[in-house]
């Protein structure tokens, strides 16, 4: 069966193609903790930051469907792969969020780490509390820690790039064996 992809696929269309046995390569470009928390059955984890380095792992004769949480990172992945000469690509429109909203099944690791966004909120909140506490008890200069974290959160909100999230993604608890075995 020769399948060509030229457009994005909505959840229902992707499900139909999977059920029809089309030889799709499902590639999830999120980070390991996100993948562990929920993914399409049969999807392969290759985080966006590793995509160019690992592009040789793809079978160019089979269509690639790129998946992320909302569709943004899969769009970026598509652009990267197109620059590398791939042309049989599609993104899951609306990402895993749309897939789940359509009531379609996801696989989950039983002991998946917290979502990265939740980890960032806990870490940022803890650093702000620490900065304020140390600012009152030790030295007013520690208030700068709280200001720095607050500025980082504003920057992350404006640019949609979160350095703390990228650092947390590399933390040992986010590199669980159950995630790594699927890469």
Phi, psi and omega in degrees: 000123181258110183251132176241136177247133177231346183231173171288155180244132173284165181305315182295319180293318178297316179300317179299317181292321177296312181297331179281355178081021178297144186280060183277143170261113179268117184238117180266122186258015178279183178273162185306317180295325178294317179299317180295328184282343178170133183203164173286141176301132178087356179288149180249134180274119169220097183304150183309319181293343180256357191300310182296319180294328185256010183300332180294345179285347183275147174272108184294346180276351180245142180293146179251131173246120183264136187228139171216198182286312187237346182116344182291306182293326178293326175296319177295321179296318179301315179300316179299314182291325176297321177296334178271004176096005176282141180225353180256071189233150170212156174247147173285111182299126180080357176062199182297332178300314179291323179300311180294321179297332178280000178078020181272152188285149174231151172267148178220144172283138182300324182244047180294142175292165176302154175300147181302320179300320178293318178299320179296317180298318180294314181295314181296315178299320179295319179293323178295313179299317178299314180298317179293315181299311180293329177296323178280320188269330188246299184200137181300341179299336180291343174300335178300328178299314179297319179296319180298314180295316178300317177298321178296322178292320177297314179302315179298321179293321182286318186265346186062031176232124184236105179298322180295320177297320179295320178294315180296328179298335180268358180294150184304322182290344177263003179244042184298151178302324182295332177277316186295331184290345182262002181275000000 
